[in-house]
């Protein structure tokens, strides 16, 4: 995933790419016409309709910031809102406020804390149109892709709202001497969680990660990306409406290199989603203070289309997996490994679907893909594609920007003939670009899929469910989806989600997603006799008594 520092935004239209698609390989479709533009429905809302001065005042109320900054919409590059900007002193004040409020919040019974999440769940679904507008305006993504965030946050709110008590309630454990030693495992909140959230999924990767921290009794100081701050602030406002004490949820805004280290400096635990490079810096800062950290970082995710796959379903799934949110998704697919026996049939369908994707800017359903979020993303995408073409790769679809739609639009792009000399082969593009590789041997495909520093997500397509599970178990990725791209694993919130290798540390979702925000505490109560010679026993008799007891506990299979 790319850095959480605010992306640079265009103020005008970039010049079209100079790259020209080369002749495709035999059996592959020739490059076709430009992607169509989704028409804007009559009466569609505009940025001025959504981001009014009244809305900005309401959402920024309580933000600790003595300076001023602004955010912009990728659709046009125009300013959306003027926002408070936090200094290091402002960050310290936000943590002081959160710390003062956290003790009382932790004293609230866990079921009452969880009830706030369930009320938030209902409010989010009732008022989703408001946040869908904000997500689209701040990220440039299509409305259906924005709705993925609503789905993910709703699922997390429901899950932790229902299951938080079972995760956090005291647990009885077997004592050193059963019956005589009574042991209880408690879960204490860590205190104030520092959260650094990125720009690409501003609802899900901000409040979605904060919900279990609140349920566990923590306060949160969040630094969202400035360019997508309104979405995070809207979620905070809704949580307060649902019953969360306002002081428990603090938001600070500003440049990542300035504000981010200050969040790490004061936090009792750090939650970070962003690039691997920045994640290493966050981990070093947390380690220096001996505080815990969870990191979801970059990915170069593979999808394997096996020889027995349903190519029609695989092609449709690949479009979702590769181009949701214009590919600006840490778990999206950037490498496609397709068995030679089905490659031509798959590519015919996949490329046709890719070329038919409708691009658009309206705050309404209908577009299949939106914009990139900033100039840095457009520059990376353009560089990867142009360098690959210059070195011999073939463009099967896309490969050009679309300034006629908006300054940061780039067509969904399919490349073939990519090799290790090209940056797009191993570097995370984080845009609407996928490279296709043919294979003949399944073991070779698995080896190539694993031959990366990353290990976040993977996808396997086959008609044989048992075979799909067997292949999935051999892939070095934190989540693997069989016959889906990413949503099946990510949406299954009882199960953990996170990365292997350079893709991160720790997990969100499931028990790990909430227990990471707690400290385990063991309370042991000794009864009747001490763990020492007693009742007239000398040292030797006590040692013999304990030895007999240990043998008996093994015979009884006590754990």
Secondary structure, DSSP 8 states (H G I E B T S, - for coil): ---SS-----SS-------------TTS----S---B----TT---HHHHS-HHHHHHHHTT---SEEEEEE-TTT--EEEEEEE--HHHHHHHHHHHHHHHHHHHHS-HHHHHHHHHHHHHHHHHTHHHHHHHHHHHH---HHHHHHHHHHHHHHHHHHHHHHHHHHS-EEEE-SSTTTEEEEEEEEE-SEEEEE--STTTTTTTHHHHHHHHHTT-EEEEE--GGGHHHHHHHHHHHHHTT--GGGEEE--S-IIIIIHHHHHH-SEEEEES-HHHHHHHHHHHHHTT-EEEEE----EEEEE-TTS-HHHHHHHHHHHHHGGGG--TTSEEEEEEEHHHHHHHHHHHHHHHHT--B---SSTT-SB---SSHHHHHHHHHHHHHHHHTT-EEEE--SB-TTT-TT-B--EEEES--TTSHHHHS---SSEEEEEEES-HHHHHHHHH-SSEESEEEEE-S-HHHHHHHHHHS-SSEEEESSSSHHHHT-TTS-B--EETTEES-BSHHHHHHTTEEEEEEEEE-SS-SSS-TT--HHHHHHHHHHHHHHHHHTT--
